[in-house]
Amino acid sequence: MIKHRRRTFLIKTGLQLRYVGIIVSTMLLVAVLVGYIFFTASWNRIIDTPDLTIDKLGAIYDSVSQTLTKWFIVIIFAIAILAIFVSHKIAGPVYRLERSAKILASGDLTQNLKLRHGDELKDLQDAFNSMSESLRKMIAKDREVIGKLVAAGTRLNETMKKKKQDPESIEGVAKELYNIIEELRIVTAGFKIDPDLSGQDDSREPTIEEL
């Protein structure tokens, strides 16, 4: 199995740089907050403590450790809340995309992806809706061509049932059927599928005599 290595890491530059900025800003904010807490809880007490001894320094150390532990819990909780809100801007659109894709796969081509204001992946929303619109147009065209094909088949059947068969009428209906099939072939040519799934070689076009 061939493994493909990523060579370009900034694919969506704006999106990635925004989240890099959020992560770096959060780390800097935590570092500054921890430094400030450590300074106010330790050095100020050390400076204000006369006749500093090992016992007093140990007591200050224990007090600073307790203070930092409490603040660490608060900081971790705040970061977790922030991470939930930030990640929702991507997790929300991904969830909506998965749900819309399942509905689309079930055959409901009226489904459009609608993201909330402020969500990321707006380009993905536009691409998904454009795909849905293209599929709707293709299916509508297929149904139109199939309707023509059914009508032409009905006329051919009625012509064949007549006692006096007019060769020109039969040939005319056969040509009409051929043109409709050609139109259907052009419509479906826009789809690319695995050749193994087609089950036949459709590279040869049928002749009028074969219809």
Secondary structure, DSSP 8 states (H G I E B T S, - for coil): ----------SSHHHHHHHHHHHHHHHHHHHHHHHHHHIIIIIHHHHH-SS--HHHHHHHHHHHHHHHHHHHHHHHHHHHHHHHHHHHHHHHHHHHHHHHHHHHHTT-TT------TT-S-HHHHHHHHHHHHHHHHHHHHHHHHHHHHHHHHHHHHHHHHSSS--HHHHHHHHHHHHHHHHHHHHHHTT----HHHH-S---S---GGG-
